[in-house]
Amino acid sequence: MRLSNFALIAVAAAVLGSAAVAGERAVPAQMELAYFQKASIFHSGLRDAHTIALTFDDGPNAYTARVLDVLKANNVKATFFIVGKMAQTHPALLARIAAEGHLLANHSASHPELTGHFDNDPETLIYQLREVHDQIAPLMKQTDVLYFRAPYGYWRSAHAAILNADPVLRNYVGPIYWDIGGDISMHDGYIMSSADWDCWRHKWSAQVCAKGYLREIRRVNGGVVLMHCIHAQSGDLVASIVPAMVEEGYTFVRLDQNPEYKQYETPPTAPVVADALPLPHNVRFIASNRVK
Ligand SMILES: [Zn+2]
């Protein structure tokens, strides 16, 4: 979406009331702070809020179906960070995720570690995100917000500059990190936190792995939870966590229901630097990085 200058003036005037719109030449500072961030977004604002955002990475594959079944049975909506090559193989599951009210998000085409190698290969970096975008965007609602999570959480500020120059990808919020599910930790023989992929590497059962997730969630009282939906145990893990959290009164949200992330949404006027409409510094645009 690109607003006409007339619409922009109308928006600015609405924000400012009767204040004069003309007179400033610079692009507002906030506009340059939006888009992809130079560092991952670590702060979710959900800790101590008794609110959970479940996020499922790396799918979809055949095991994702059971995860969806469990979420549906508990009437919980989540966010799925999609890998393009997985979606290519499982298009029906990709469509099912969206159809059941979950939020699709971008986790790259082939899950590479986004190292400095990409600094000198911007086309490949852009391809890694555009390939997924082209698969998920047609399944998303106009009101859905675009989010990206970097594979392995690995990110460089140079990547932000490259992706923000892309007219489609600049509309993303990210990279999104997580509060819960990052690693396994033990204390006095108790599992204090879990990371699902590492649980399976240790040959733990879903029930044992769930103990770490539950203890960490209760300890920090909410947050963005990292899990994966592509393992044989994934469905059982969700079934061992979600009903307990529901029972304990936790609220479940998709990432686009988290007010903390609104500040990162990309203003719609940002690419229009060339036809530089003068706007005052205190103009703030809301809900702007919708699906294009
Ligand atoms: Zn991943």
Boltz pocket constraint, residues with backbone or C-beta under 6 A from the ligand:
constraints:
  - pocket:
      binder: B
      contacts: [[A, 57], [A, 58], [A, 107], [A, 111], [A, 150], [A, 151], [A, 152]]
      max_distance: 6.0
